[in-house]
């Protein structure tokens, strides 16, 4: 029986969530900034270099579905806060 794609490749949703988390770790605005130090290590080097540019992060937010970037950041911050409290 052939393997499903999910068994052999990363999910696109997971990849874009990782990009959003990596971008948020570079933000200067405390509302957008996360403490995720792992996500930037999991994305390709060229993309990491691009995300260091504030303009690229703004464009990423502008061309993402409305509110998606903010949702990912809010979810990450909430999970981090729950983890720290535990």
PDB file with SEQRES, HELIX, SHEET and CRYST1 records, atoms N, CA, C and O in Angstrom:
SEQRES   1 A   86  UNK UNK UNK UNK UNK UNK UNK UNK UNK UNK UNK UNK UNK          
SEQRES   2 A   86  UNK UNK UNK UNK UNK UNK UNK UNK UNK UNK UNK UNK UNK          
SEQRES   3 A   86  UNK UNK UNK UNK UNK UNK UNK UNK UNK UNK UNK UNK UNK          
SEQRES   4 A   86  UNK UNK UNK UNK UNK UNK UNK UNK UNK UNK UNK UNK UNK          
SEQRES   5 A   86  UNK UNK UNK UNK UNK UNK UNK UNK UNK UNK UNK UNK UNK          
SEQRES   6 A   86  UNK UNK UNK UNK UNK UNK UNK UNK UNK UNK UNK UNK UNK          
SEQRES   7 A   86  UNK UNK UNK UNK UNK UNK UNK UNK                              
HELIX    1 AA1 UNK A    5  UNK A    8  1                                   4    
HELIX    2 AA2 UNK A   12  UNK A   24  1                                  13    
HELIX    3 AA3 UNK A   39  UNK A   42  5                                   4    
HELIX    4 AA4 UNK A   45  UNK A   51  1                                   7    
HELIX    5 AA5 UNK A   54  UNK A   63  1                                  10    
HELIX    6 AA6 UNK A   68  UNK A   85  1                                  18    
CRYST1    1.000    1.000    1.000  90.00  90.00  90.00 P 1           1          
ATOM      1  N   UNK A   1       0.840  -1.176   0.000  1.00  0.00           N  
ATOM      2  CA  UNK A   1       0.000   0.000   0.000  1.00  0.00           C  
ATOM      3  C   UNK A   1       0.890   1.246   0.000  1.00  0.00           C  
ATOM      4  O   UNK A   1       1.814   1.332   0.809  1.00  0.00           O  
ATOM      5  N   UNK A   2       0.631   2.229  -0.901  1.00  0.00           N  
ATOM      6  CA  UNK A   2       1.471   3.435  -0.962  1.00  0.00           C  
ATOM      7  C   UNK A   2       1.290   4.294   0.290  1.00  0.00           C  
ATOM      8  O   UNK A   2       0.207   4.365   0.871  1.00  0.00           O  
ATOM      9  N   UNK A   3       2.384   4.941   0.683  1.00  0.00           N  
ATOM     10  CA  UNK A   3       2.327   5.828   1.847  1.00  0.00           C  
ATOM     11  C   UNK A   3       1.598   7.106   1.483  1.00  0.00           C  
ATOM     12  O   UNK A   3       1.670   7.575   0.347  1.00  0.00           O  
ATOM     13  N   UNK A   4       0.895   7.665   2.456  1.00  0.00           N  
ATOM     14  CA  UNK A   4       0.219   8.944   2.270  1.00  0.00           C  
ATOM     15  C   UNK A   4       1.264  10.052   2.304  1.00  0.00           C  
ATOM     16  O   UNK A   4       2.311   9.903   2.933  1.00  0.00           O  
ATOM     17  N   UNK A   5       0.983  11.151   1.636  1.00  0.00           N  
ATOM     18  CA  UNK A   5       1.904  12.286   1.622  1.00  0.00           C  
ATOM     19  C   UNK A   5       2.231  12.751   3.031  1.00  0.00           C  
ATOM     20  O   UNK A   5       3.373  13.106   3.323  1.00  0.00           O  
ATOM     21  N   UNK A   6       1.237  12.750   3.898  1.00  0.00           N  
ATOM     22  CA  UNK A   6       1.461  13.222   5.268  1.00  0.00           C  
ATOM     23  C   UNK A   6       2.481  12.349   6.006  1.00  0.00           C  
ATOM     24  O   UNK A   6       3.118  12.803   6.956  1.00  0.00           O  
ATOM     25  N   UNK A   7       2.632  11.097   5.568  1.00  0.00           N  
ATOM     26  CA  UNK A   7       3.610  10.208   6.192  1.00  0.00           C  
ATOM     27  C   UNK A   7       5.035  10.489   5.730  1.00  0.00           C  
ATOM     28  O   UNK A   7       5.994  10.113   6.403  1.00  0.00           O  
ATOM     29  N   UNK A   8       5.175  11.146   4.586  1.00  0.00           N  
ATOM     30  CA  UNK A   8       6.504  11.331   4.004  1.00  0.00           C  
ATOM     31  C   UNK A   8       6.934  12.784   3.832  1.00  0.00           C  
ATOM     32  O   UNK A   8       8.095  13.050   3.522  1.00  0.00           O  
ATOM     33  N   UNK A   9       6.032  13.710   4.025  1.00  0.00           N  
ATOM     34  CA  UNK A   9       6.365  15.121   3.809  1.00  0.00           C  
ATOM     35  C   UNK A   9       5.713  15.996   4.881  1.00  0.00           C  
ATOM     36  O   UNK A   9       4.704  15.627   5.483  1.00  0.00           O  
ATOM     37  N   UNK A  10       6.314  17.152   5.100  1.00  0.00           N  
ATOM     38  CA  UNK A  10       5.758  18.103   6.067  1.00  0.00           C  
ATOM     39  C   UNK A  10       4.476  18.720   5.522  1.00  0.00           C  
ATOM     40  O   UNK A  10       4.312  18.887   4.313  1.00  0.00           O  
ATOM     41  N   UNK A  11       3.600  19.043   6.409  1.00  0.00           N  
ATOM     42  CA  UNK A  11       2.359  19.705   6.052  1.00  0.00           C  
ATOM     43  C   UNK A  11       2.636  21.155   5.654  1.00  0.00           C  
ATOM     44  O   UNK A  11       3.435  21.837   6.295  1.00  0.00           O  
ATOM     45  N   UNK A  12       1.974  21.619   4.600  1.00  0.00           N  
ATOM     46  CA  UNK A  12       2.120  23.024   4.192  1.00  0.00           C  
ATOM     47  C   UNK A  12       1.638  23.943   5.309  1.00  0.00           C  
ATOM     48  O   UNK A  12       2.228  24.995   5.554  1.00  0.00           O  
ATOM     49  N   UNK A  13       0.573  23.546   5.979  1.00  0.00           N  
ATOM     50  CA  UNK A  13       0.061  24.349   7.089  1.00  0.00           C  
ATOM     51  C   UNK A  13       1.117  24.479   8.177  1.00  0.00           C  
ATOM     52  O   UNK A  13       1.330  25.566   8.714  1.00  0.00           O  
ATOM     53  N   UNK A  14       1.773  23.384   8.498  1.00  0.00           N  
ATOM     54  CA  UNK A  14       2.823  23.413   9.522  1.00  0.00           C  
ATOM     55  C   UNK A  14       3.997  24.278   9.070  1.00  0.00           C  
ATOM     56  O   UNK A  14       4.583  25.009   9.869  1.00  0.00           O  
ATOM     57  N   UNK A  15       4.334  24.190   7.791  1.00  0.00           N  
ATOM     58  CA  UNK A  15       5.446  24.999   7.282  1.00  0.00           C  
ATOM     59  C   UNK A  15       5.142  26.483   7.385  1.00  0.00           C  
ATOM     60  O   UNK A  15       5.996  27.257   7.817  1.00  0.00           O  
ATOM     61  N   UNK A  16       3.935  26.897   6.992  1.00  0.00           N  
ATOM     62  CA  UNK A  16       3.593  28.323   7.037  1.00  0.00           C  
ATOM     63  C   UNK A  16       3.407  28.807   8.474  1.00  0.00           C  
ATOM     64  O   UNK A  16       3.670  29.971   8.774  1.00  0.00           O  
ATOM     65  N   UNK A  17       2.956  27.921   9.364  1.00  0.00           N  
ATOM     66  CA  UNK A  17       2.879  28.284  10.774  1.00  0.00           C  
ATOM     67  C   UNK A  17       4.277  28.529  11.314  1.00  0.00           C  
ATOM     68  O   UNK A  17       4.492  29.464  12.085  1.00  0.00           O  
ATOM     69  N   UNK A  18       5.222  27.699  10.916  1.00  0.00           N  
ATOM     70  CA  UNK A  18       6.616  27.856  11.344  1.00  0.00           C  
ATOM     71  C   UNK A  18       7.186  29.179  10.819  1.00  0.00           C  
ATOM     72  O   UNK A  18       7.908  29.872  11.536  1.00  0.00           O  
ATOM     73  N   UNK A  19       6.866  29.525   9.579  1.00  0.00           N  
ATOM     74  CA  UNK A  19       7.333  30.801   9.008  1.00  0.00           C  
ATOM     75  C   UNK A  19       6.746  31.966   9.803  1.00  0.00           C  
ATOM     76  O   UNK A  19       7.457  32.922  10.114  1.00  0.00           O  
ATOM     77  N   UNK A  20       5.463  31.895  10.130  1.00  0.00           N  
ATOM     78  CA  UNK A  20       4.830  32.969  10.903  1.00  0.00           C  
ATOM     79  C   UNK A  20       5.480  33.096  12.275  1.00  0.00           C  
ATOM     80  O   UNK A  20       5.725  34.206  12.749  1.00  0.00           O  
ATOM     81  N   UNK A  21       5.757  31.972  12.907  1.00  0.00           N  
ATOM     82  CA  UNK A  21       6.388  32.004  14.224  1.00  0.00           C  
ATOM     83  C   UNK A  21       7.811  32.532  14.131  1.00  0.00           C  
ATOM     84  O   UNK A  21       8.262  33.261  15.015  1.00  0.00           O  
ATOM     85  N   UNK A  22       8.523  32.170  13.065  1.00  0.00           N  
ATOM     86  CA  UNK A  22       9.882  32.683  12.873  1.00  0.00           C  
ATOM     87  C   UNK A  22       9.839  34.190  12.646  1.00  0.00           C  
ATOM     88  O   UNK A  22      10.654  34.927  13.201  1.00  0.00           O  
ATOM     89  N   UNK A  23       8.898  34.646  11.839  1.00  0.00           N  
ATOM     90  CA  UNK A  23       8.757  36.084  11.586  1.00  0.00           C  
ATOM     91  C   UNK A  23       8.446  36.821  12.876  1.00  0.00           C  
ATOM     92  O   UNK A  23       9.000  37.890  13.129  1.00  0.00           O  
ATOM     93  N   UNK A  24       7.569  36.262  13.688  1.00  0.00           N  
ATOM     94  CA  UNK A  24       7.180  36.950  14.923  1.00  0.00           C  
ATOM     95  C   UNK A  24       8.336  37.043  15.911  1.00  0.00           C  
ATOM     96  O   UNK A  24       8.383  37.964  16.727  1.00  0.00           O  
ATOM     97  N   UNK A  25       9.253  36.109  15.845  1.00  0.00           N  
ATOM     98  CA  UNK A  25      10.398  36.169  16.765  1.00  0.00           C  
ATOM     99  C   UNK A  25      11.331  37.325  16.433  1.00  0.00           C  
ATOM    100  O   UNK A  25      12.189  37.690  17.238  1.00  0.00           O  
ATOM    101  N   UNK A  26      11.164  37.899  15.251  1.00  0.00           N  
ATOM    102  CA  UNK A  26      12.014  39.013  14.814  1.00  0.00           C  
ATOM    103  C   UNK A  26      11.328  40.369  14.928  1.00  0.00           C  
ATOM    104  O   UNK A  26      11.948  41.400  14.665  1.00  0.00           O  
ATOM    105  N   UNK A  27      10.065  40.379  15.316  1.00  0.00           N  
ATOM    106  CA  UNK A  27       9.307  41.635  15.401  1.00  0.00           C  
ATOM    107  C   UNK A  27       9.834  42.527  16.517  1.00  0.00           C  
ATOM    108  O   UNK A  27      10.330  42.034  17.530  1.00  0.00           O  
ATOM    109  N   UNK A  28       9.726  43.835  16.334  1.00  0.00           N  
ATOM    110  CA  UNK A  28      10.100  44.782  17.376  1.00  0.00           C  
ATOM    111  C   UNK A  28       8.886  45.181  18.213  1.00  0.00           C  
ATOM    112  O   UNK A  28       9.031  45.540  19.382  1.00  0.00           O  
ATOM    113  N   UNK A  29       7.696  45.120  17.626  1.00  0.00           N  
ATOM    114  CA  UNK A  29       6.457  45.441  18.328  1.00  0.00           C  
ATOM    115  C   UNK A  29       6.140  44.308  19.294  1.00  0.00           C  
ATOM    116  O   UNK A  29       6.029  43.157  18.872  1.00  0.00           O  
ATOM    117  N   UNK A  30       5.992  44.608  20.578  1.00  0.00           N  
ATOM    118  CA  UNK A  30       5.770  43.569  21.584  1.00  0.00           C  
ATOM    119  C   UNK A  30       4.462  42.807  21.364  1.00  0.00           C  
ATOM    120  O   UNK A  30       4.336  41.669  21.815  1.00  0.00           O  
ATOM    121  N   UNK A  31       3.488  43.412  20.682  1.00  0.00           N  
ATOM    122  CA  UNK A  31       2.229  42.718  20.404  1.00  0.00           C  
ATOM    123  C   UNK A  31       2.445  41.569  19.417  1.00  0.00           C  
ATOM    124  O   UNK A  31       1.742  40.560  19.469  1.00  0.00           O  
ATOM    125  N   UNK A  32       3.414  41.726  18.525  1.00  0.00           N  
ATOM    126  CA  UNK A  32       3.688  40.714  17.507  1.00  0.00           C  
ATOM    127  C   UNK A  32       4.848  39.796  17.883  1.00  0.00           C  
ATOM    128  O   UNK A  32       4.932  38.671  17.389  1.00  0.00           O  
ATOM    129  N   UNK A  33       5.729  40.258  18.741  1.00  0.00           N  
ATOM    130  CA  UNK A  33       6.952  39.505  19.048  1.00  0.00           C  
ATOM    131  C   UNK A  33       6.655  38.285  19.912  1.00  0.00           C  
ATOM    132  O   UNK A  33       5.925  38.360  20.901  1.00  0.00           O  
ATOM    133  N   UNK A  34       7.240  37.162  19.510  1.00  0.00           N  
ATOM    134  CA  UNK A  34       7.146  35.945  20.316  1.00  0.00           C  
ATOM    135  C   UNK A  34       8.548  35.562  20.781  1.00  0.00           C  
ATOM    136  O   UNK A  34       9.550  36.083  20.291  1.00  0.00           O  
ATOM    137  N   UNK A  35       8.589  34.653  21.722  1.00  0.00           N  
ATOM    138  CA  UNK A  35       9.874  34.178  22.234  1.00  0.00           C  
ATOM    139  C   UNK A  35      10.276  32.858  21.590  1.00  0.00           C  
ATOM    140  O   UNK A  35      11.074  32.109  22.154  1.00  0.00           O  
ATOM    141  N   UNK A  36       9.734  32.569  20.422  1.00  0.00           N  
ATOM    142  CA  UNK A  36      10.025  31.305  19.746  1.00  0.00           C  
ATOM    143  C   UNK A  36      11.419  31.367  19.127  1.00  0.00           C  
ATOM    144  O   UNK A  36      11.640  32.059  18.133  1.00  0.00           O  
ATOM    145  N   UNK A  37      12.341  30.643  19.722  1.00  0.00           N  
ATOM    146  CA  UNK A  37      13.715  30.641  19.216  1.00  0.00           C  
ATOM    147  C   UNK A  37      13.998  29.402  18.366  1.00  0.00           C  
ATOM    148  O   UNK A  37      15.085  29.264  17.805  1.00  0.00           O  
ATOM    149  N   UNK A  38      13.031  28.515  18.275  1.00  0.00           N  
ATOM    150  CA  UNK A  38      13.220  27.288  17.503  1.00  0.00           C  
ATOM    151  C   UNK A  38      12.744  27.451  16.061  1.00  0.00           C  
ATOM    152  O   UNK A  38      13.395  26.961  15.138  1.00  0.00           O  
ATOM    153  N   UNK A  39      11.626  28.127  15.859  1.00  0.00           N  
ATOM    154  CA  UNK A  39      11.076  28.275  14.509  1.00  0.00           C  
ATOM    155  C   UNK A  39      12.087  28.835  13.505  1.00  0.00           C  
ATOM    156  O   UNK A  39      12.165  28.322  12.389  1.00  0.00           O  
ATOM    157  N   UNK A  40      12.868  29.872  13.858  1.00  0.00           N  
ATOM    158  CA  UNK A  40      13.834  30.375  12.876  1.00  0.00           C  
ATOM    159  C   UNK A  40      14.897  29.336  12.484  1.00  0.00           C  
ATOM    160  O   UNK A  40      15.490  29.425  11.409  1.00  0.00           O  
ATOM    161  N   UNK A  41      15.127  28.367  13.349  1.00  0.00           N  
ATOM    162  CA  UNK A  41      16.109  27.318  13.045  1.00  0.00           C  
ATOM    163  C   UNK A  41      15.550  26.274  12.083  1.00  0.00           C  
ATOM    164  O   UNK A  41      16.307  25.513  11.481  1.00  0.00           O  
ATOM    165  N   UNK A  42      14.225  26.237  11.939  1.00  0.00           N  
ATOM    166  CA  UNK A  42      13.571  25.213  11.132  1.00  0.00           C  
ATOM    167  C   UNK A  42      13.214  25.672   9.728  1.00  0.00           C  
ATOM    168  O   UNK A  42      12.684  24.881   8.948  1.00  0.00           O  
ATOM    169  N   UNK A  43      13.486  26.927   9.380  1.00  0.00           N  
ATOM    170  CA  UNK A  43      13.154  27.413   8.037  1.00  0.00           C  
ATOM    171  C   UNK A  43      14.430  27.558   7.216  1.00  0.00           C  
ATOM    172  O   UNK A  43      15.516  27.707   7.777  1.00  0.00           O  
ATOM    173  N   UNK A  44      14.304  27.514   5.883  1.00  0.00           N  
ATOM    174  CA  UNK A  44      15.494  27.639   5.028  1.00  0.00           C  
ATOM    175  C   UNK A  44      16.231  28.960   5.260  1.00  0.00           C  
ATOM    176  O   UNK A  44      15.615  29.977   5.578  1.00  0.00           O  
ATOM    177  N   UNK A  45      17.546  28.931   5.096  1.00  0.00           N  
ATOM    178  CA  UNK A  45      18.390  30.098   5.341  1.00  0.00           C  
ATOM    179  C   UNK A  45      17.992  31.338   4.558  1.00  0.00           C  
ATOM    180  O   UNK A  45      17.999  32.442   5.103  1.00  0.00           O  
ATOM    181  N   UNK A  46      17.642  31.169   3.274  1.00  0.00           N  
ATOM    182  CA  UNK A  46      17.274  32.335   2.470  1.00  0.00           C  
ATOM    183  C   UNK A  46      16.020  32.995   3.011  1.00  0.00           C  
ATOM    184  O   UNK A  46      15.894  34.219   2.989  1.00  0.00           O  
ATOM    185  N   UNK A  47      15.091  32.181   3.498  1.00  0.00           N  
ATOM    186  CA  UNK A  47      13.853  32.728   4.039  1.00  0.00           C  
ATOM    187  C   UNK A  47      14.116  33.432   5.362  1.00  0.00           C  
ATOM    188  O   UNK A  47      13.534  34.480   5.643  1.00  0.00           O  
ATOM    189  N   UNK A  48      14.985  32.859   6.163  1.00  0.00           N  
ATOM    190  CA  UNK A  48      15.363  33.480   7.432  1.00  0.00           C  
ATOM    191  C   UNK A  48      15.990  34.850   7.172  1.00  0.00           C  
ATOM    192  O   UNK A  48      15.696  35.816   7.877  1.00  0.00           O  
ATOM    193  N   UNK A  49      16.851  34.929   6.159  1.00  0.00           N  
ATOM    194  CA  UNK A  49      17.486  36.207   5.814  1.00  0.00           C  
ATOM    195  C   UNK A  49      16.447  37.229   5.376  1.00  0.00           C  
ATOM    196  O   UNK A  49      16.532  38.400   5.748  1.00  0.00           O  
ATOM    197  N   UNK A  50      15.463  36.795   4.586  1.00  0.00           N  
ATOM    198  CA  UNK A  50      14.411  37.709   4.137  1.00  0.00           C  
ATOM    199  C   UNK A  50      13.564  38.207   5.304  1.00  0.00           C  
ATOM    200  O   UNK A  50      13.185  39.377   5.347  1.00  0.00           O  
ATOM    201  N   UNK A  51      13.270  37.317   6.247  1.00  0.00           N  
ATOM    202  CA  UNK A  51      12.420  37.697   7.377  1.00  0.00           C  
ATOM    203  C   UNK A  51      13.088  38.704   8.304  1.00  0.00           C  
ATOM    204  O   UNK A  51      12.413  39.353   9.103  1.00  0.00           O  
ATOM    205  N   UNK A  52      14.400  38.841   8.204  1.00  0.00           N  
ATOM    206  CA  UNK A  52      15.084  39.854   9.014  1.00  0.00           C  
ATOM    207  C   UNK A  52      14.752  41.269   8.526  1.00  0.00           C  
ATOM    208  O   UNK A  52      15.009  42.247   9.227  1.00  0.00           O  
ATOM    209  N   UNK A  53      14.184  41.369   7.331  1.00  0.00           N  
ATOM    210  CA  UNK A  53      13.797  42.670   6.789  1.00  0.00           C  
ATOM    211  C   UNK A  53      12.360  42.986   7.211  1.00  0.00           C  
ATOM    212  O   UNK A  53      11.434  42.231   6.915  1.00  0.00           O  
ATOM    213  N   UNK A  54      12.193  44.104   7.900  1.00  0.00           N  
ATOM    214  CA  UNK A  54      10.862  44.497   8.383  1.00  0.00           C  
ATOM    215  C   UNK A  54       9.870  44.616   7.233  1.00  0.00           C  
ATOM    216  O   UNK A  54       8.700  44.268   7.393  1.00  0.00           O  
ATOM    217  N   UNK A  55      10.316  45.099   6.084  1.00  0.00           N  
ATOM    218  CA  UNK A  55       9.424  45.235   4.929  1.00  0.00           C  
ATOM    219  C   UNK A  55       8.878  43.878   4.503  1.00  0.00           C  
ATOM    220  O   UNK A  55       7.696  43.762   4.179  1.00  0.00           O  
ATOM    221  N   UNK A  56       9.707  42.873   4.499  1.00  0.00           N  
ATOM    222  CA  UNK A  56       9.269  41.532   4.111  1.00  0.00           C  
ATOM    223  C   UNK A  56       8.241  41.000   5.107  1.00  0.00           C  
ATOM    224  O   UNK A  56       7.261  40.373   4.705  1.00  0.00           O  
ATOM    225  N   UNK A  57       8.452  41.240   6.396  1.00  0.00           N  
ATOM    226  CA  UNK A  57       7.481  40.798   7.398  1.00  0.00           C  
ATOM    227  C   UNK A  57       6.152  41.525   7.219  1.00  0.00           C  
ATOM    228  O   UNK A  57       5.089  40.920   7.358  1.00  0.00           O  
ATOM    229  N   UNK A  58       6.208  42.828   6.909  1.00  0.00           N  
ATOM    230  CA  UNK A  58       4.959  43.572   6.671  1.00  0.00           C  
ATOM    231  C   UNK A  58       4.236  43.038   5.445  1.00  0.00           C  
ATOM    232  O   UNK A  58       3.011  42.911   5.448  1.00  0.00           O  
ATOM    233  N   UNK A  59       4.993  42.723   4.390  1.00  0.00           N  
ATOM    234  CA  UNK A  59       4.381  42.164   3.183  1.00  0.00           C  
ATOM    235  C   UNK A  59       3.783  40.787   3.462  1.00  0.00           C  
ATOM    236  O   UNK A  59       2.709  40.454   2.961  1.00  0.00           O  
ATOM    237  N   UNK A  60       4.475  40.006   4.252  1.00  0.00           N  
ATOM    238  CA  UNK A  60       3.964  38.680   4.622  1.00  0.00           C  
ATOM    239  C   UNK A  60       2.616  38.817   5.328  1.00  0.00           C  
ATOM    240  O   UNK A  60       1.668  38.092   5.029  1.00  0.00           O  
ATOM    241  N   UNK A  61       2.548  39.761   6.272  1.00  0.00           N  
ATOM    242  CA  UNK A  61       1.275  40.000   6.967  1.00  0.00           C  
ATOM    243  C   UNK A  61       0.204  40.512   6.009  1.00  0.00           C  
ATOM    244  O   UNK A  61      -0.953  40.099   6.084  1.00  0.00           O  
ATOM    245  N   UNK A  62       0.591  41.404   5.118  1.00  0.00           N  
ATOM    246  CA  UNK A  62      -0.372  42.011   4.202  1.00  0.00           C  
ATOM    247  C   UNK A  62      -0.957  41.001   3.214  1.00  0.00           C  
ATOM    248  O   UNK A  62      -2.126  41.104   2.843  1.00  0.00           O  
ATOM    249  N   UNK A  63      -0.152  40.028   2.789  1.00  0.00           N  
ATOM    250  CA  UNK A  63      -0.619  39.085   1.787  1.00  0.00           C  
ATOM    251  C   UNK A  63      -1.107  37.760   2.368  1.00  0.00           C  
ATOM    252  O   UNK A  63      -1.552  36.882   1.629  1.00  0.00           O  
ATOM    253  N   UNK A  64      -1.024  37.619   3.670  1.00  0.00           N  
ATOM    254  CA  UNK A  64      -1.598  36.438   4.328  1.00  0.00           C  
ATOM    255  C   UNK A  64      -3.097  36.673   4.459  1.00  0.00           C  
ATOM    256  O   UNK A  64      -3.551  37.818   4.453  1.00  0.00           O  
ATOM    257  N   UNK A  65      -3.868  35.591   4.578  1.00  0.00           N  
ATOM    258  CA  UNK A  65      -5.299  35.796   4.834  1.00  0.00           C  
ATOM    259  C   UNK A  65      -5.484  36.674   6.072  1.00  0.00           C  
ATOM    260  O   UNK A  65      -4.750  36.538   7.051  1.00  0.00           O  
ATOM    261  N   UNK A  66      -6.457  37.563   6.024  1.00  0.00           N  
ATOM    262  CA  UNK A  66      -6.671  38.544   7.089  1.00  0.00           C  
ATOM    263  C   UNK A  66      -6.757  37.875   8.459  1.00  0.00           C  
ATOM    264  O   UNK A  66      -7.573  36.982   8.686  1.00  0.00           O  
ATOM    265  N   UNK A  67      -5.895  38.331   9.363  1.00  0.00           N  
ATOM    266  CA  UNK A  67      -5.917  37.865  10.735  1.00  0.00           C  
ATOM    267  C   UNK A  67      -5.151  36.575  11.000  1.00  0.00           C  
ATOM    268  O   UNK A  67      -4.983  36.192  12.158  1.00  0.00           O  
ATOM    269  N   UNK A  68      -4.687  35.899   9.962  1.00  0.00           N  
ATOM    270  CA  UNK A  68      -4.010  34.621  10.164  1.00  0.00           C  
ATOM    271  C   UNK A  68      -2.709  34.781  10.942  1.00  0.00           C  
ATOM    272  O   UNK A  68      -2.447  34.026  11.878  1.00  0.00           O  
ATOM    273  N   UNK A  69      -1.905  35.746  10.563  1.00  0.00           N  
ATOM    274  CA  UNK A  69      -0.629  35.982  11.252  1.00  0.00           C  
ATOM    275  C   UNK A  69      -0.895  36.292  12.722  1.00  0.00           C  
ATOM    276  O   UNK A  69      -0.247  35.737  13.610  1.00  0.00           O  
ATOM    277  N   UNK A  70      -1.839  37.170  12.968  1.00  0.00           N  
ATOM    278  CA  UNK A  70      -2.168  37.556  14.332  1.00  0.00           C  
ATOM    279  C   UNK A  70      -2.695  36.367  15.136  1.00  0.00           C  
ATOM    280  O   UNK A  70      -2.390  36.227  16.320  1.00  0.00           O  
ATOM    281  N   UNK A  71      -3.487  35.515  14.487  1.00  0.00           N  
ATOM    282  CA  UNK A  71      -4.012  34.327  15.151  1.00  0.00           C  
ATOM    283  C   UNK A  71      -2.876  33.395  15.572  1.00  0.00           C  
ATOM    284  O   UNK A  71      -2.856  32.907  16.702  1.00  0.00           O  
ATOM    285  N   UNK A  72      -1.938  33.149  14.669  1.00  0.00           N  
ATOM    286  CA  UNK A  72      -0.810  32.267  14.983  1.00  0.00           C  
ATOM    287  C   UNK A  72      -0.001  32.835  16.143  1.00  0.00           C  
ATOM    288  O   UNK A  72       0.407  32.095  17.038  1.00  0.00           O  
ATOM    289  N   UNK A  73       0.233  34.148  16.132  1.00  0.00           N  
ATOM    290  CA  UNK A  73       1.018  34.780  17.186  1.00  0.00           C  
ATOM    291  C   UNK A  73       0.265  34.709  18.522  1.00  0.00           C  
ATOM    292  O   UNK A  73       0.856  34.384  19.553  1.00  0.00           O  
ATOM    293  N   UNK A  74      -1.028  35.011  18.500  1.00  0.00           N  
ATOM    294  CA  UNK A  74      -1.825  34.969  19.734  1.00  0.00           C  
ATOM    295  C   UNK A  74      -1.854  33.553  20.304  1.00  0.00           C  
ATOM    296  O   UNK A  74      -1.712  33.366  21.512  1.00  0.00           O  
ATOM    297  N   UNK A  75      -2.034  32.569  19.446  1.00  0.00           N  
ATOM    298  CA  UNK A  75      -2.057  31.175  19.897  1.00  0.00           C  
ATOM    299  C   UNK A  75      -0.715  30.781  20.506  1.00  0.00           C  
ATOM    300  O   UNK A  75      -0.667  30.111  21.537  1.00  0.00           O  
ATOM    301  N   UNK A  76       0.368  31.199  19.865  1.00  0.00           N  
ATOM    302  CA  UNK A  76       1.710  30.894  20.368  1.00  0.00           C  
ATOM    303  C   UNK A  76       1.933  31.545  21.728  1.00  0.00           C  
ATOM    304  O   UNK A  76       2.412  30.899  22.661  1.00  0.00           O  
ATOM    305  N   UNK A  77       1.583  32.833  21.838  1.00  0.00           N  
ATOM    306  CA  UNK A  77       1.786  33.544  23.106  1.00  0.00           C  
ATOM    307  C   UNK A  77       0.944  32.919  24.215  1.00  0.00           C  
ATOM    308  O   UNK A  77       1.405  32.809  25.351  1.00  0.00           O  
ATOM    309  N   UNK A  78      -0.273  32.512  23.901  1.00  0.00           N  
ATOM    310  CA  UNK A  78      -1.126  31.887  24.902  1.00  0.00           C  
ATOM    311  C   UNK A  78      -0.522  30.565  25.376  1.00  0.00           C  
ATOM    312  O   UNK A  78      -0.428  30.313  26.577  1.00  0.00           O  
ATOM    313  N   UNK A  79      -0.119  29.733  24.432  1.00  0.00           N  
ATOM    314  CA  UNK A  79       0.471  28.436  24.785  1.00  0.00           C  
ATOM    315  C   UNK A  79       1.747  28.627  25.598  1.00  0.00           C  
ATOM    316  O   UNK A  79       1.983  27.900  26.562  1.00  0.00           O  
ATOM    317  N   UNK A  80       2.570  29.602  25.214  1.00  0.00           N  
ATOM    318  CA  UNK A  80       3.802  29.881  25.966  1.00  0.00           C  
ATOM    319  C   UNK A  80       3.488  30.311  27.397  1.00  0.00           C  
ATOM    320  O   UNK A  80       4.152  29.877  28.338  1.00  0.00           O  
ATOM    321  N   UNK A  81       2.474  31.165  27.563  1.00  0.00           N  
ATOM    322  CA  UNK A  81       2.107  31.650  28.892  1.00  0.00           C  
ATOM    323  C   UNK A  81       1.588  30.494  29.759  1.00  0.00           C  
ATOM    324  O   UNK A  81       1.932  30.410  30.938  1.00  0.00           O  
ATOM    325  N   UNK A  82       0.778  29.615  29.196  1.00  0.00           N  
ATOM    326  CA  UNK A  82       0.273  28.462  29.946  1.00  0.00           C  
ATOM    327  C   UNK A  82       1.429  27.568  30.346  1.00  0.00           C  
ATOM    328  O   UNK A  82       1.479  27.091  31.480  1.00  0.00           O  
ATOM    329  N   UNK A  83       2.348  27.337  29.441  1.00  0.00           N  
ATOM    330  CA  UNK A  83       3.514  26.500  29.731  1.00  0.00           C  
ATOM    331  C   UNK A  83       4.366  27.105  30.843  1.00  0.00           C  
ATOM    332  O   UNK A  83       4.797  26.393  31.750  1.00  0.00           O  
ATOM    333  N   UNK A  84       4.609  28.398  30.781  1.00  0.00           N  
ATOM    334  CA  UNK A  84       5.424  29.060  31.800  1.00  0.00           C  
ATOM    335  C   UNK A  84       4.762  29.008  33.176  1.00  0.00           C  
ATOM    336  O   UNK A  84       5.436  28.818  34.188  1.00  0.00           O  
ATOM    337  N   UNK A  85       3.431  29.179  33.206  1.00  0.00           N  
ATOM    338  CA  UNK A  85       2.704  29.107  34.482  1.00  0.00           C  
ATOM    339  C   UNK A  85       2.752  27.703  35.082  1.00  0.00           C  
ATOM    340  O   UNK A  85       2.771  27.541  36.302  1.00  0.00           O  
ATOM    341  N   UNK A  86       2.771  26.704  34.223  1.00  0.00           N  
ATOM    342  CA  UNK A  86       2.786  25.307  34.708  1.00  0.00           C  
ATOM    343  C   UNK A  86       4.151  25.009  35.288  1.00  0.00           C  
ATOM    344  O   UNK A  86       4.393  23.896  35.755  1.00  0.00           O  
TER     345      UNK A  86                                                      
END                                                                             
